[in-house]
């Protein structure tokens, strides 16, 4: 409802006006605490006053709330009228300790009554006997009164005698909540022609004899939740005025075609927290006035595409926490007035924009993962708000992620560009090593290009990201960016394996046949590495017919499959990360262990050149940083498959900072820290200083002897000759 939406937006605006919290967090009202978005509305109070669990914030309140609003408004107005015109009690008799209010109302809470008091003035209209120990509603006591409201919540009523309410023709509300009822018989509610509300929730009801409800012609609200009902072979009678029916927290396993077929005017049907595994395709066919249907937390594994075909007025639909994996493409086609849709806890394997394209009036949608929000770009309110990387407004939700990306991008591009240029300009007698390092720098530079693409689109989509998120993740730009990131990662890993093995052969077998690789063999191996890396990156595009099936899982286009561990293509991602990369790290670790053991044993006897030893030590740190890059990703990947909950913030840092940081550090480790490179840079620096000094000297000379006229110059020239 719009008024509720405005209220919630006002609450959030008011809070953010008091305290400034980072994007992706929720500001508490009375202090400066910032609660992570994932903790908002999780049934646990993280804020001191619990405002992160405010009902106005946590519920969109769409659907059939008409009855409650009408009743509260009516009751409030009546209360004001009573207080104004009837401020005193008009009952002559009522038990000691009870309170008489608003003329004819008696409240006797927590009085330890074991039965209904028989000696109250007969003109009493509201009898509130909550939280006593009444075990039976006796006919004699009830015959003394003609009530409008009977409130027996929190007693010990086990049985309701037949015809006990036969004289209560004016009774409008009957509360039997939290008693010990096990059965409702045919004659239980005889005579309650004007009953509007009947609350039987939180009992032990196992069986209902449906004829018991036949006299309830005026019934509008029936609550049977928190019982043990199965509804097997039961059919509700024709209750023409029934608007809301609650059957939550029972043992219902099946909804048949006839179960609700006579409740033509029903506006709200709540069946959440049952064990429903089957719903007849025509079960809701006659409920044409339904505004809200709640099937949350059942055992539904599939739904017929025709199940909701008659729900043209439906405003709220709750399907969350069901083991559904497939949403029929036309399931929501007829829900033209749907405003709130709950699909929390559902892995939607066939997620697609077309599923929600017919929901033109949808205002609120709730998913298990933020990734699904990108398939409903026109919905104003989508939960969850972020996947730790992106939000409904920004590709990079947190400024710190944005800054980290730009800084890493700068170091990566500049550092690796300097390496490539320096290795080309400065001739190195070790041509093989020089060639390998240049290839490593090129592969790392590709990571910089990837980060430039992401940073540019983060700026481009500022404040409008959710509207363009699906288009971006489905685009070839995103696919190209993901391919570049994967090529960079895989080629770097393969090059490090090659360099590790090559160093081992030089150190462990200094006079062996592989002690010195020639340029031709090296070029062949490097070409093979690039072909393999490109092939691994391009293969999933060919294998999975849509690019979004592999690279478009998040706004960063990196297929780590951490938040989507079992989405289409997850096996290939596991093969790359847990297969190729993990095995490569193991090989590198084993090679370096053998290498340093060999150095330790033969340090005095070996003819290993000092420069090779220094390179081995320096390259050890290169490999160490590569391990620090991939080991956290491999560990998190394993934790995901063991169903361990991974914070979204951790995933964001893995993608934005941990994965590309190795590409930024490598130039420092394998080039800028070498004495040879530093000495050549020093020579360049010295040469530049000499040029600058000469220029400065020439300028000073020209300043002392300004240029002379051309005739004078001719005279000077002639005299000099």
TORMARKE-633874 format. One line per field, with one value per residue (C-alpha): residue in three letters; x, y, z. Coordinates in steps of 0.5 Angstrom, whole numbers, plus 500, padded with zeros to 3 digits. Layout:
N
residu = Ala; ...
u = X; ...
v = Y; ...
w = Z; ...
END
This chain:
721
residu = Unk; Unk; Unk; Unk; Unk; Unk; Unk; Unk; Unk; Unk; Unk; Unk; Unk; Unk; Unk; Unk; Unk; Unk; Unk; Unk; Unk; Unk; Unk; Unk; Unk; Unk; Unk; Unk; Unk; Unk; Unk; Unk; Unk; Unk; Unk; Unk; Unk; Unk; Unk; Unk; Unk; Unk; Unk; Unk; Unk; Unk; Unk; Unk; Unk; Unk; Unk; Unk; Unk; Unk; Unk; Unk; Unk; Unk; Unk; Unk; Unk; Unk; Unk; Unk; Unk; Unk; Unk; Unk; Unk; Unk; Unk; Unk; Unk; Unk; Unk; Unk; Unk; Unk; Unk; Unk; Unk; Unk; Unk; Unk; Unk; Unk; Unk; Unk; Unk; Unk; Unk; Unk; Unk; Unk; Unk; Unk; Unk; Unk; Unk; Unk; Unk; Unk; Unk; Unk; Unk; Unk; Unk; Unk; Unk; Unk; Unk; Unk; Unk; Unk; Unk; Unk; Unk; Unk; Unk; Unk; Unk; Unk; Unk; Unk; Unk; Unk; Unk; Unk; Unk; Unk; Unk; Unk; Unk; Unk; Unk; Unk; Unk; Unk; Unk; Unk; Unk; Unk; Unk; Unk; Unk; Unk; Unk; Unk; Unk; Unk; Unk; Unk; Unk; Unk; Unk; Unk; Unk; Unk; Unk; Unk; Unk; Unk; Unk; Unk; Unk; Unk; Unk; Unk; Unk; Unk; Unk; Unk; Unk; Unk; Unk; Unk; Unk; Unk; Unk; Unk; Unk; Unk; Unk; Unk; Unk; Unk; Unk; Unk; Unk; Unk; Unk; Unk; Unk; Unk; Unk; Unk; Unk; Unk; Unk; Unk; Unk; Unk; Unk; Unk; Unk; Unk; Unk; Unk; Unk; Unk; Unk; Unk; Unk; Unk; Unk; Unk; Unk; Unk; Unk; Unk; Unk; Unk; Unk; Unk; Unk; Unk; Unk; Unk; Unk; Unk; Unk; Unk; Unk; Unk; Unk; Unk; Unk; Unk; Unk; Unk; Unk; Unk; Unk; Unk; Unk; Unk; Unk; Unk; Unk; Unk; Unk; Unk; Unk; Unk; Unk; Unk; Unk; Unk; Unk; Unk; Unk; Unk; Unk; Unk; Unk; Unk; Unk; Unk; Unk; Unk; Unk; Unk; Unk; Unk; Unk; Unk; Unk; Unk; Unk; Unk; Unk; Unk; Unk; Unk; Unk; Unk; Unk; Unk; Unk; Unk; Unk; Unk; Unk; Unk; Unk; Unk; Unk; Unk; Unk; Unk; Unk; Unk; Unk; Unk; Unk; Unk; Unk; Unk; Unk; Unk; Unk; Unk; Unk; Unk; Unk; Unk; Unk; Unk; Unk; Unk; Unk; Unk; Unk; Unk; Unk; Unk; Unk; Unk; Unk; Unk; Unk; Unk; Unk; Unk; Unk; Unk; Unk; Unk; Unk; Unk; Unk; Unk; Unk; Unk; Unk; Unk; Unk; Unk; Unk; Unk; Unk; Unk; Unk; Unk; Unk; Unk; Unk; Unk; Unk; Unk; Unk; Unk; Unk; Unk; Unk; Unk; Unk; Unk; Unk; Unk; Unk; Unk; Unk; Unk; Unk; Unk; Unk; Unk; Unk; Unk; Unk; Unk; Unk; Unk; Unk; Unk; Unk; Unk; Unk; Unk; Unk; Unk; Unk; Unk; Unk; Unk; Unk; Unk; Unk; Unk; Unk; Unk; Unk; Unk; Unk; Unk; Unk; Unk; Unk; Unk; Unk; Unk; Unk; Unk; Unk; Unk; Unk; Unk; Unk; Unk; Unk; Unk; Unk; Unk; Unk; Unk; Unk; Unk; Unk; Unk; Unk; Unk; Unk; Unk; Unk; Unk; Unk; Unk; Unk; Unk; Unk; Unk; Unk; Unk; Unk; Unk; Unk; Unk; Unk; Unk; Unk; Unk; Unk; Unk; Unk; Unk; Unk; Unk; Unk; Unk; Unk; Unk; Unk; Unk; Unk; Unk; Unk; Unk; Unk; Unk; Unk; Unk; Unk; Unk; Unk; Unk; Unk; Unk; Unk; Unk; Unk; Unk; Unk; Unk; Unk; Unk; Unk; Unk; Unk; Unk; Unk; Unk; Unk; Unk; Unk; Unk; Unk; Unk; Unk; Unk; Unk; Unk; Unk; Unk; Unk; Unk; Unk; Unk; Unk; Unk; Unk; Unk; Unk; Unk; Unk; Unk; Unk; Unk; Unk; Unk; Unk; Unk; Unk; Unk; Unk; Unk; Unk; Unk; Unk; Unk; Unk; Unk; Unk; Unk; Unk; Unk; Unk; Unk; Unk; Unk; Unk; Unk; Unk; Unk; Unk; Unk; Unk; Unk; Unk; Unk; Unk; Unk; Unk; Unk; Unk; Unk; Unk; Unk; Unk; Unk; Unk; Unk; Unk; Unk; Unk; Unk; Unk; Unk; Unk; Unk; Unk; Unk; Unk; Unk; Unk; Unk; Unk; Unk; Unk; Unk; Unk; Unk; Unk; Unk; Unk; Unk; Unk; Unk; Unk; Unk; Unk; Unk; Unk; Unk; Unk; Unk; Unk; Unk; Unk; Unk; Unk; Unk; Unk; Unk; Unk; Unk; Unk; Unk; Unk; Unk; Unk; Unk; Unk; Unk; Unk; Unk; Unk; Unk; Unk; Unk; Unk; Unk; Unk; Unk; Unk; Unk; Unk; Unk; Unk; Unk; Unk; Unk; Unk; Unk; Unk; Unk; Unk; Unk; Unk; Unk; Unk; Unk; Unk; Unk; Unk; Unk; Unk; Unk; Unk; Unk; Unk; Unk; Unk; Unk; Unk; Unk; Unk; Unk; Unk; Unk; Unk; Unk; Unk; Unk; Unk; Unk; Unk; Unk; Unk; Unk; Unk; Unk; Unk; Unk; Unk; Unk; Unk; Unk; Unk; Unk; Unk; Unk; Unk; Unk; Unk; Unk; Unk; Unk; Unk; Unk; Unk; Unk; Unk; Unk; Unk; Unk; Unk; Unk; Unk; Unk; Unk; Unk; Unk; Unk; Unk; Unk; Unk; Unk; Unk; Unk; Unk; Unk; Unk; Unk; Unk; Unk; Unk; Unk; Unk; Unk; Unk
u = 500; 503; 502; 506; 511; 512; 512; 518; 522; 521; 523; 530; 531; 530; 535; 540; 539; 541; 547; 552; 553; 556; 552; 550; 549; 543; 543; 540; 536; 539; 546; 551; 551; 551; 548; 550; 544; 544; 542; 536; 530; 533; 529; 535; 535; 542; 540; 539; 532; 531; 529; 533; 527; 521; 515; 514; 521; 521; 514; 511; 504; 501; 495; 489; 490; 483; 480; 485; 485; 477; 477; 482; 479; 472; 474; 479; 473; 468; 473; 473; 466; 465; 470; 467; 460; 460; 466; 464; 462; 454; 454; 452; 455; 462; 467; 472; 479; 476; 475; 469; 471; 467; 460; 459; 466; 469; 476; 478; 485; 490; 484; 485; 478; 476; 470; 466; 463; 456; 454; 456; 450; 446; 448; 455; 457; 465; 467; 475; 477; 484; 490; 486; 485; 478; 477; 470; 465; 459; 452; 449; 454; 453; 446; 446; 449; 448; 455; 459; 466; 468; 475; 478; 485; 490; 486; 485; 479; 479; 472; 466; 459; 454; 449; 453; 453; 446; 443; 449; 446; 449; 456; 461; 468; 470; 477; 479; 487; 492; 487; 487; 482; 483; 476; 471; 464; 458; 454; 460; 458; 450; 447; 453; 449; 453; 460; 465; 472; 473; 480; 482; 489; 495; 490; 491; 486; 487; 480; 474; 467; 466; 458; 460; 461; 455; 451; 457; 454; 457; 464; 469; 476; 477; 484; 486; 493; 498; 494; 495; 490; 491; 485; 484; 478; 475; 471; 470; 462; 460; 462; 459; 462; 469; 475; 481; 483; 489; 492; 499; 503; 499; 500; 497; 500; 495; 490; 485; 480; 474; 478; 477; 472; 466; 470; 468; 469; 476; 481; 487; 489; 495; 498; 505; 509; 506; 508; 504; 507; 502; 496; 491; 491; 484; 485; 484; 480; 474; 478; 477; 477; 484; 488; 494; 496; 501; 505; 511; 515; 512; 515; 513; 517; 514; 508; 503; 503; 496; 495; 494; 491; 484; 488; 487; 486; 492; 496; 501; 504; 509; 512; 519; 522; 520; 524; 523; 528; 524; 519; 514; 515; 508; 506; 505; 502; 495; 497; 496; 495; 501; 505; 509; 512; 516; 521; 526; 530; 529; 534; 531; 535; 531; 531; 530; 527; 521; 519; 517; 516; 508; 508; 507; 505; 510; 513; 516; 520; 524; 529; 535; 540; 541; 543; 536; 534; 538; 532; 527; 530; 523; 521; 522; 524; 528; 531; 537; 539; 547; 551; 557; 559; 553; 547; 541; 544; 552; 556; 561; 556; 562; 567; 572; 571; 571; 578; 581; 579; 582; 589; 590; 588; 593; 599; 597; 597; 603; 608; 607; 607; 614; 616; 614; 618; 624; 625; 624; 629; 634; 638; 639; 644; 639; 634; 630; 628; 627; 622; 618; 618; 615; 610; 608; 608; 603; 598; 598; 597; 591; 588; 589; 585; 579; 579; 579; 573; 570; 571; 569; 562; 562; 562; 557; 552; 552; 545; 542; 545; 539; 536; 542; 545; 542; 543; 550; 551; 548; 553; 559; 563; 562; 564; 570; 572; 571; 575; 581; 581; 581; 586; 590; 589; 591; 596; 600; 599; 602; 608; 609; 609; 614; 618; 618; 620; 625; 629; 629; 632; 638; 639; 638; 641; 646; 650; 644; 640; 635; 640; 639; 633; 634; 629; 626; 623; 621; 617; 614; 612; 610; 605; 602; 601; 597; 593; 591; 589; 585; 582; 580; 577; 573; 571; 565; 562; 561; 559; 554; 550; 549; 555; 551; 551; 558; 561; 555; 553; 555; 557; 564; 564; 568; 566; 568; 561; 561; 555; 552; 555; 551; 549; 549; 557; 559; 562; 567; 569; 570; 575; 579; 579; 580; 583; 588; 589; 590; 594; 599; 600; 601; 606; 610; 610; 613; 618; 620; 621; 625; 629; 631; 633; 637; 641; 641; 645; 650; 651; 658; 659; 655; 657; 650; 651; 650; 645; 641; 641; 638; 633; 631; 630; 626; 622; 620; 616; 613; 610; 608; 604; 601; 599; 596; 592; 589; 589; 584; 579; 580; 579; 573; 570; 571; 567; 562; 561; 561; 555; 558; 555; 560; 559; 558; 563; 569; 567; 567; 574; 576; 574; 576; 582; 585; 584; 588; 593; 598; 598; 600; 605; 609; 612; 615; 618; 621; 623; 623; 627; 633; 640; 640; 634; 635; 642; 639; 634; 640; 643; 637; 636; 643; 643; 636; 640; 646; 641; 637; 644; 646; 639; 640; 647; 645; 639; 644; 649; 644; 641; 648; 649; 643; 642; 645; 643; 644; 649; 653; 653; 655; 661; 663; 663; 667; 672; 672; 674
v = 500; 507; 510; 504; 505; 513; 511; 506; 511; 517; 512; 511; 518; 521; 516; 517; 525; 523; 519; 518; 511; 507; 505; 498; 499; 501; 507; 506; 511; 513; 512; 512; 504; 502; 495; 491; 490; 483; 484; 488; 485; 478; 477; 479; 486; 489; 496; 498; 500; 494; 499; 495; 490; 496; 492; 498; 497; 490; 489; 492; 491; 490; 486; 484; 489; 492; 488; 490; 498; 498; 495; 499; 505; 503; 501; 507; 512; 508; 508; 516; 516; 512; 516; 522; 521; 514; 516; 511; 504; 503; 496; 494; 488; 485; 481; 484; 485; 486; 493; 496; 501; 504; 503; 496; 492; 488; 486; 480; 478; 474; 473; 465; 464; 457; 458; 464; 469; 468; 474; 480; 485; 482; 488; 487; 487; 485; 480; 480; 473; 472; 469; 465; 458; 456; 449; 449; 454; 452; 453; 456; 462; 464; 464; 470; 474; 477; 479; 482; 480; 474; 474; 467; 467; 464; 459; 452; 450; 443; 442; 447; 444; 443; 449; 453; 459; 458; 465; 469; 472; 478; 476; 479; 477; 470; 469; 462; 463; 459; 454; 446; 445; 438; 438; 443; 439; 440; 444; 448; 455; 454; 461; 465; 468; 475; 473; 477; 474; 467; 466; 459; 459; 456; 450; 443; 442; 436; 435; 440; 438; 443; 443; 447; 453; 453; 458; 463; 467; 473; 471; 475; 473; 466; 464; 457; 457; 454; 447; 440; 440; 436; 438; 431; 430; 437; 442; 449; 451; 457; 462; 468; 474; 470; 475; 472; 465; 463; 456; 457; 452; 446; 439; 440; 436; 437; 442; 439; 442; 442; 445; 452; 452; 455; 461; 465; 472; 470; 476; 473; 466; 464; 457; 458; 454; 447; 441; 442; 438; 438; 443; 441; 446; 448; 449; 457; 457; 460; 465; 470; 476; 474; 479; 476; 468; 466; 459; 461; 455; 449; 443; 445; 443; 445; 449; 449; 455; 455; 455; 463; 464; 467; 471; 478; 482; 479; 484; 479; 473; 469; 463; 463; 458; 452; 447; 450; 450; 452; 458; 456; 462; 464; 463; 470; 472; 474; 477; 484; 487; 484; 489; 484; 478; 474; 468; 468; 462; 459; 457; 460; 456; 458; 466; 470; 477; 474; 471; 478; 482; 482; 484; 492; 494; 490; 494; 490; 483; 479; 474; 469; 473; 480; 477; 475; 483; 484; 480; 485; 492; 496; 494; 499; 495; 489; 485; 483; 490; 488; 482; 485; 488; 492; 495; 497; 504; 502; 497; 498; 499; 501; 507; 503; 498; 503; 507; 500; 498; 505; 504; 497; 499; 504; 500; 494; 498; 503; 498; 492; 498; 500; 493; 491; 498; 497; 490; 492; 498; 495; 489; 483; 478; 473; 473; 467; 470; 477; 474; 470; 476; 480; 475; 475; 483; 483; 478; 482; 488; 485; 485; 492; 493; 489; 493; 500; 497; 495; 502; 506; 502; 503; 511; 510; 506; 511; 511; 507; 501; 496; 499; 497; 491; 486; 489; 490; 483; 480; 484; 483; 488; 484; 478; 481; 484; 477; 473; 478; 477; 469; 470; 474; 469; 463; 465; 468; 461; 457; 462; 461; 454; 454; 459; 455; 448; 452; 455; 448; 445; 450; 450; 442; 440; 446; 442; 438; 438; 443; 448; 453; 453; 456; 462; 457; 452; 458; 461; 455; 453; 461; 460; 454; 457; 463; 458; 454; 460; 463; 457; 456; 463; 462; 455; 457; 462; 456; 451; 455; 458; 465; 469; 471; 464; 464; 471; 475; 473; 479; 486; 485; 479; 474; 467; 465; 462; 464; 467; 462; 456; 451; 456; 454; 453; 452; 445; 449; 454; 449; 445; 452; 454; 447; 443; 447; 453; 449; 443; 449; 452; 445; 444; 450; 449; 442; 445; 450; 446; 441; 447; 450; 443; 442; 449; 448; 441; 443; 451; 450; 445; 448; 453; 456; 463; 469; 472; 465; 464; 472; 470; 464; 468; 474; 469; 465; 472; 472; 465; 467; 473; 469; 463; 469; 471; 464; 461; 465; 464; 456; 456; 460; 456; 450; 453; 454; 447; 445; 450; 455; 462; 466; 474; 478; 483; 478; 476; 483; 484; 477; 480; 487; 487; 480; 477; 483; 485; 480; 483; 490; 487; 482; 488; 490; 483; 481; 487; 494; 490; 487; 491; 491; 494; 499; 501; 502; 506; 510; 511; 514; 518; 521; 522; 526; 530; 531; 534; 538; 541; 543; 546; 550; 552; 554; 558; 562; 563; 566; 570; 574; 575; 576; 575; 581; 583; 580; 585; 584; 577; 577; 581; 576; 571; 574; 576; 569; 566
w = 500; 498; 505; 508; 503; 505; 512; 511; 506; 511; 517; 513; 511; 518; 521; 515; 517; 524; 522; 516; 515; 509; 503; 505; 512; 516; 521; 528; 531; 538; 537; 531; 530; 523; 522; 516; 511; 512; 519; 518; 519; 521; 527; 532; 535; 533; 534; 542; 541; 536; 530; 525; 526; 526; 522; 518; 515; 515; 512; 505; 508; 502; 500; 505; 511; 510; 515; 520; 518; 518; 525; 528; 525; 527; 534; 536; 534; 538; 544; 543; 543; 549; 553; 551; 553; 557; 562; 568; 569; 568; 571; 578; 579; 577; 581; 586; 583; 576; 572; 569; 563; 558; 561; 560; 559; 564; 565; 569; 567; 571; 577; 577; 575; 574; 571; 568; 573; 574; 578; 573; 571; 565; 561; 560; 553; 553; 558; 558; 562; 559; 563; 568; 569; 566; 564; 561; 559; 562; 559; 566; 566; 559; 559; 564; 558; 551; 550; 544; 546; 549; 551; 553; 551; 555; 559; 560; 556; 553; 551; 549; 550; 545; 544; 549; 545; 542; 546; 544; 538; 539; 540; 534; 537; 540; 542; 544; 543; 547; 550; 550; 545; 541; 537; 534; 534; 529; 534; 538; 535; 534; 534; 533; 527; 528; 529; 526; 529; 531; 534; 535; 534; 539; 541; 540; 534; 530; 527; 525; 524; 518; 520; 526; 522; 518; 522; 522; 516; 518; 520; 517; 520; 522; 525; 526; 526; 530; 531; 528; 523; 516; 513; 510; 506; 509; 505; 508; 508; 504; 508; 504; 508; 510; 508; 512; 513; 517; 517; 519; 523; 522; 519; 512; 506; 501; 498; 494; 489; 494; 500; 499; 493; 497; 500; 494; 497; 501; 501; 505; 505; 509; 509; 511; 515; 514; 510; 503; 498; 493; 490; 486; 479; 481; 488; 488; 482; 485; 490; 485; 490; 493; 495; 499; 499; 503; 502; 505; 508; 506; 502; 495; 489; 483; 481; 475; 471; 471; 479; 479; 473; 476; 481; 477; 484; 488; 491; 495; 494; 499; 496; 499; 503; 499; 495; 489; 483; 477; 476; 470; 465; 465; 473; 474; 467; 470; 476; 473; 480; 484; 488; 493; 491; 496; 493; 499; 500; 493; 488; 482; 477; 471; 473; 467; 466; 462; 469; 472; 465; 466; 473; 471; 478; 482; 488; 492; 491; 496; 493; 496; 493; 490; 484; 482; 483; 477; 473; 476; 474; 475; 482; 487; 493; 492; 498; 499; 498; 496; 495; 498; 491; 488; 491; 488; 486; 485; 481; 487; 493; 498; 497; 500; 494; 489; 492; 492; 485; 482; 487; 485; 477; 477; 480; 476; 469; 471; 474; 468; 463; 466; 466; 459; 456; 461; 459; 451; 452; 457; 453; 458; 456; 459; 453; 456; 463; 460; 455; 460; 465; 459; 458; 465; 465; 459; 463; 469; 465; 462; 469; 469; 463; 466; 472; 468; 464; 471; 474; 468; 468; 476; 474; 468; 472; 479; 482; 477; 477; 478; 472; 468; 472; 468; 461; 464; 466; 460; 455; 451; 455; 461; 458; 455; 462; 465; 459; 460; 468; 467; 462; 466; 472; 469; 464; 470; 474; 468; 468; 475; 474; 468; 472; 478; 474; 470; 476; 480; 474; 474; 481; 483; 476; 474; 469; 466; 459; 462; 465; 460; 456; 449; 446; 441; 446; 451; 446; 444; 451; 452; 446; 449; 455; 452; 448; 454; 458; 452; 451; 458; 458; 452; 453; 458; 453; 447; 452; 456; 450; 454; 456; 463; 464; 466; 467; 468; 476; 479; 477; 477; 471; 475; 475; 482; 484; 491; 492; 487; 488; 484; 478; 471; 470; 477; 475; 470; 475; 481; 475; 474; 482; 485; 480; 475; 480; 487; 483; 480; 487; 490; 484; 486; 493; 492; 487; 492; 497; 493; 490; 497; 500; 494; 496; 503; 501; 496; 498; 499; 493; 487; 482; 482; 480; 485; 480; 480; 487; 488; 483; 486; 493; 490; 485; 492; 494; 487; 488; 496; 494; 488; 494; 498; 492; 491; 497; 500; 494; 494; 502; 501; 495; 499; 505; 500; 498; 505; 506; 510; 510; 507; 509; 503; 505; 504; 497; 495; 498; 494; 488; 488; 492; 493; 486; 482; 488; 485; 478; 482; 486; 481; 478; 484; 486; 479; 476; 480; 486; 482; 482; 475; 473; 479; 476; 469; 472; 476; 469; 466; 472; 471; 464; 465; 470; 465; 460; 465; 467; 460; 458; 464; 463; 456; 458; 463; 457; 453; 458; 459; 452; 448; 441; 436; 430; 424; 421; 427; 427; 420; 422; 428; 423; 418; 423; 426; 419
END
